[in-house]
Amino acid sequence: MHIGFIGLGTMGLPMAHNILQQGHQVTGYDMSSEARAKHLANGGVDASSAAEAAAGAQILITMLPTGDIVRSALFDTGGAAERLPANALVIDMSTIHPMESDAIREDLDARGIRMVDAPVGRTSVQAESGTSLFMVGGTATDLEHGRAILECMGDVIVDCGGPGLGIRMKIVNNLMSTVLNVLTAEVLTLAEGLRLDRDLAIEVMSETPAGRGHMSTTYPARVLKGDLSPAFMIDLAKKDLDIALQLSAAVDIPLPLAHVAEQTYETARAEGRGHQDWSAIYAMLREKYLNPKTTESSKF
């Protein structure tokens, strides 16, 4: 196939290379002449503009840092939309605001160009090895049209259920991983501040929900089954959290995320959930914020 590729950075360059290795023609564009030179050395075709990268492409891939840059690459003067064939498919692998993605899809559709959002769920290490994970939002037809090219770059392709849902999945995924990163740093800092061996603390927590994650331990056992009977009560979780906060204050190590969590547990107790399982926090938040009469989530 003839593939256009815009964005030959840390992720895009090895992905384009993996497509080349499967025998496809890849015409690549990046604002960096050094990146284009590397793509050329990999056996790709160098384009001098986004429009040139798109000329004659059956599939155009964009892997760019922001929604504004994706829009510019597609629609500005010299942009890909100027020369992209009407029957082409755009696969946007960028991580951008879902509403920006929706607007780009609408503007492409007005030009007779189809689009799927397919942000990446792994890192540059997997981009190089061709084992990326893609969270795909698009029609079933468009996903199947792009699947062979996605399979050149990744080994897990997740159909997220329709246009726009891939990028929404990516944002939710990154919310959890980025916040957990901060919590992990807070916890390990406190562990060292309490004179614990850090590696031993990691070993212990890797065998409990702390390290294994609630999504694969406590939630399937209780709240995801609609069961709020306590394996570990909210009252007890709140008690243990308070002890940790007291300890952190004693050794002068602030735990900002833990303080926010403490407020949520206190809200649950005030609502009479103290004797429910600690996974009932999810049930509480769903009840508060997913009430059809009050939610505005359909806008997004």
Buried (B, 14 or more C-beta within 10 A) or exposed (E): BBBBBBBBBEBBBBBBBBBBEBEBBBBBBBBEEEBBEBBEEBEBBBBEBBBBBBBBBBBBBBBBEEBEBBBBBBBBEBBBBBBBBEEBBBBBBBBBBBEBBBEBBEBBEEEEBBBBBBBBBBEBEBBBEBBBBBBBBBEEEBBEBBBEBBBBBBBBBBBBEEBBBBBBBBBEBEEEEEEEEEBBEBBBBBBBBBEEEEEEBBEBBEEEBBBEEBEEBBBEBBBEEEBBEBEBBBBEBBEEBBEBBEBBEEEEBEBEBBEEBBEBBBBBBEBEBBBBBBBBBBBBEEEEEEEEEEEEEEEE
